[in-house]
Amino acid sequence: MSKLSRARNDYSDPCKSCNGQGRVEETKTLSVKVPAGVDTGDRIRLSGEGEACGDGGPTGDLYVQVNVRKHEIFQREGADLYCEVPIDFVDAALGGELEVPTLDGRVKLKVPPETQTGKLFKLRAKGVTPVRGGPQGDLLCRVVVETPVHLTSKQKELLRDFRHRQEGEIFAQAVELV
């Protein structure tokens, strides 16, 4: 029996390890299973891993506060995810297919002709599944049209020709209106 005798409540000569408190502070490494869908501000309860009760009762619970780091591709709003996807100007003008990242891998997205920068495409049920239930969120992809750089002289010539033809069409339409 330790120097601290609870039965007699003899605290005149407390033990050195707990100083008469009946509990000792210790550091412990715990493994925490973080479920999919948690968000910043959520708490995970670890039953029986909290503070010890001073009067011999059960130990309390430990709550772990979650702080989700920013992702390099996705931004999160509730269960929905947002991302920006680059598209070359030819696919934006003529239409085409893009590969889009999701939480489950890449998927193909059909882009209609004449797509402008900022156009949002919604991929249903490709967002986050909420940890407390509810419908899975959506992935909203915003396309960003990229202007080509390091053009060859032939490519520049084709673009100048395109501009010249476009200006001619605009002039012809203006003449028809007069």
Backbone torsions as a table, in degrees:
resi	resn	phi	psi	omega
1	MET	NA	140.9	-178.5
2	SER	-76.0	172.5	179.7
3	LYS	-65.4	-21.9	178.5
4	LEU	-88.4	111.4	-178.9
5	SER	-105.4	106.6	-178.3
6	ARG	-68.1	-34.7	-176.6
7	ALA	-62.6	-39.2	-178.5
8	ARG	-98.4	-3.2	-175.3
9	ASN	52.0	43.9	-178.9
10	ASP	-91.6	98.2	-178.2
11	TYR	-103.4	12.8	-175.8
12	SER	-71.4	-27.2	179.8
13	ASP	-132.5	74.3	-175.5
14	PRO	-68.4	155.2	177.9
15	CYS	-69.0	157.4	-174.9
16	LYS	-75.9	-31.0	-174.4
17	SER	-73.5	-38.0	-177.0
18	CYS	-112.0	-5.5	178.9
19	ASN	55.1	35.1	176.0
20	GLY	85.0	4.0	-178.3
21	GLN	-84.1	-24.0	-178.4
22	GLY	84.1	7.9	178.6
23	ARG	-150.2	154.3	-177.4
24	VAL	-127.8	135.1	177.8
25	GLU	-75.1	135.0	177.8
26	GLU	-142.5	155.0	176.1
27	THR	-99.9	136.1	-175.7
28	LYS	-141.0	136.4	176.3
29	THR	-95.2	126.8	-178.1
30	LEU	-117.1	150.7	174.7
31	SER	-100.7	130.1	-177.3
32	VAL	-117.6	126.3	174.5
33	LYS	-87.9	115.1	-179.4
34	VAL	-96.2	115.0	-178.3
35	PRO	-73.3	152.8	177.0
36	ALA	-62.3	141.9	176.0
37	GLY	96.5	-3.8	178.4
38	VAL	-67.2	154.9	-178.4
39	ASP	-132.7	165.6	177.8
40	THR	-56.0	132.3	-179.7
41	GLY	99.1	-18.4	176.6
42	ASP	-68.1	155.2	178.0
43	ARG	-123.1	142.8	176.2
44	ILE	-114.0	127.3	-177.6
45	ARG	-95.3	130.4	173.5
46	LEU	-110.4	101.7	-175.4
47	SER	-64.1	135.2	175.2
48	GLY	73.5	10.9	-178.4
49	GLU	-109.5	11.3	-178.7
50	GLY	-92.7	-153.6	-178.5
51	GLU	-68.2	146.2	175.2
52	ALA	-78.2	146.6	178.3
53	CYS	-78.6	135.1	-176.8
54	GLY	-67.8	-24.3	-176.8
55	ASP	-104.4	25.6	175.3
56	GLY	87.0	5.3	179.1
57	GLY	-76.3	-176.7	-178.7
58	PRO	-70.6	155.8	177.9
59	THR	-72.8	153.8	-179.3
60	GLY	-80.9	-172.4	-179.9
61	ASP	-101.7	149.8	176.3
62	LEU	-104.2	131.0	178.0
63	TYR	-109.9	127.9	178.4
64	VAL	-103.0	121.0	179.2
65	GLN	-85.3	127.5	-176.2
66	VAL	-91.1	135.7	173.2
67	ASN	-131.2	108.2	-175.9
68	VAL	-84.2	128.5	177.9
69	ARG	-71.1	153.9	175.8
70	LYS	-67.2	143.5	-180.0
71	HIS	-96.4	148.2	-177.7
72	GLU	-73.5	-20.0	-178.7
73	ILE	-111.8	-45.5	-170.6
74	PHE	-103.4	144.1	167.7
75	GLN	-113.2	143.5	-175.2
76	ARG	-113.3	136.4	171.3
77	GLU	-133.4	100.6	-175.5
78	GLY	65.5	-124.9	178.9
79	ALA	-92.3	-6.8	-178.3
80	ASP	-90.6	147.1	175.8
81	LEU	-116.4	147.6	177.5
82	TYR	-125.1	144.7	173.2
83	CYS	-150.3	161.1	175.2
84	GLU	-108.5	136.3	-177.9
85	VAL	-124.8	123.2	178.1
86	PRO	-74.3	145.7	177.6
87	ILE	-139.2	137.0	179.6
88	ASP	-76.2	158.6	-170.6
89	PHE	-68.8	-23.5	178.0
90	VAL	-69.8	-47.0	177.3
91	ASP	-64.2	-35.4	177.8
92	ALA	-65.4	-39.4	-177.7
93	ALA	-77.7	-43.4	-173.3
94	LEU	-99.3	-13.6	-175.3
95	GLY	91.8	161.0	-179.2
96	GLY	170.4	-162.6	179.1
97	GLU	-122.8	142.1	176.0
98	LEU	-120.0	149.9	168.4
99	GLU	-95.6	127.6	-175.4
100	VAL	-117.3	133.7	177.7
101	PRO	-74.4	142.1	172.4
102	THR	-132.2	176.6	176.9
103	LEU	-67.1	-22.5	-177.6
104	ASP	-103.5	10.4	-176.8
105	GLY	120.3	-170.7	-177.0
106	ARG	-92.1	145.1	175.5
107	VAL	-130.2	159.0	178.8
108	LYS	-91.9	138.9	179.4
109	LEU	-123.8	125.4	177.6
110	LYS	-83.5	128.5	-179.0
111	VAL	-108.6	124.3	-179.6
112	PRO	-74.5	160.5	176.2
113	PRO	-60.1	154.7	176.9
114	GLU	63.9	33.7	177.2
115	THR	-76.0	132.8	-178.1
116	GLN	-103.0	156.9	173.5
117	THR	-56.6	137.1	178.3
118	GLY	96.8	-11.9	179.6
119	LYS	-62.0	130.9	179.9
120	LEU	-98.9	132.7	173.7
121	PHE	-115.3	131.7	-178.1
122	LYS	-103.0	124.5	173.6
123	LEU	-105.4	104.5	-174.8
124	ARG	-64.5	138.8	176.0
125	ALA	59.2	32.8	175.5
126	LYS	-114.1	13.8	178.0
127	GLY	-96.4	-144.7	-176.1
128	VAL	-94.9	141.3	171.4
129	THR	-89.1	118.6	-178.1
130	PRO	-60.0	140.5	-177.0
131	VAL	-64.9	-28.4	-179.0
132	ARG	-98.4	16.8	179.0
133	GLY	93.6	175.6	-177.1
134	GLY	110.1	173.1	-176.9
135	PRO	-70.6	149.3	176.5
136	GLN	-69.4	141.9	-179.2
137	GLY	-73.7	177.7	-179.4
138	ASP	-107.2	160.0	171.9
139	LEU	-106.1	121.8	179.6
140	LEU	-109.6	116.2	-177.4
141	CYS	-103.2	123.9	176.7
142	ARG	-100.4	122.0	-179.8
143	VAL	-84.6	145.1	177.7
144	VAL	-126.7	113.5	-178.8
145	VAL	-74.7	126.4	-179.8
146	GLU	-97.7	133.0	176.6
147	THR	-84.7	132.1	-177.9
148	PRO	-68.4	148.6	176.4
149	VAL	-125.8	162.5	179.7
150	HIS	58.6	49.7	179.6
151	LEU	-73.1	146.0	173.6
152	THR	-77.2	167.2	179.5
153	SER	-64.7	-34.9	178.0
154	LYS	-64.8	-42.7	178.5
155	GLN	-63.7	-41.3	177.9
156	LYS	-62.9	-41.1	179.0
157	GLU	-62.3	-44.2	178.5
158	LEU	-61.8	-40.3	179.5
159	LEU	-69.0	-38.2	177.0
160	ARG	-64.1	-41.3	177.4
161	ASP	-62.2	-42.6	178.2
162	PHE	-61.0	-45.5	179.4
163	ARG	-61.7	-44.2	-179.5
164	HIS	-60.8	-44.3	179.5
165	ARG	-65.9	-39.1	179.9
166	GLN	-65.6	-43.2	177.8
167	GLU	-63.1	-37.7	177.7
168	GLY	-63.8	-40.1	178.7
169	GLU	-66.6	-40.4	179.5
170	ILE	-64.8	-42.0	178.7
171	PHE	-63.3	-43.1	179.9
172	ALA	-62.7	-40.0	178.4
173	GLN	-66.2	-37.2	179.8
174	ALA	-67.5	-38.5	179.0
175	VAL	-65.8	-38.9	178.7
176	GLU	-63.2	-31.5	-178.2
177	LEU	-73.1	-25.8	-176.9
178	VAL	-78.9	NA	NA
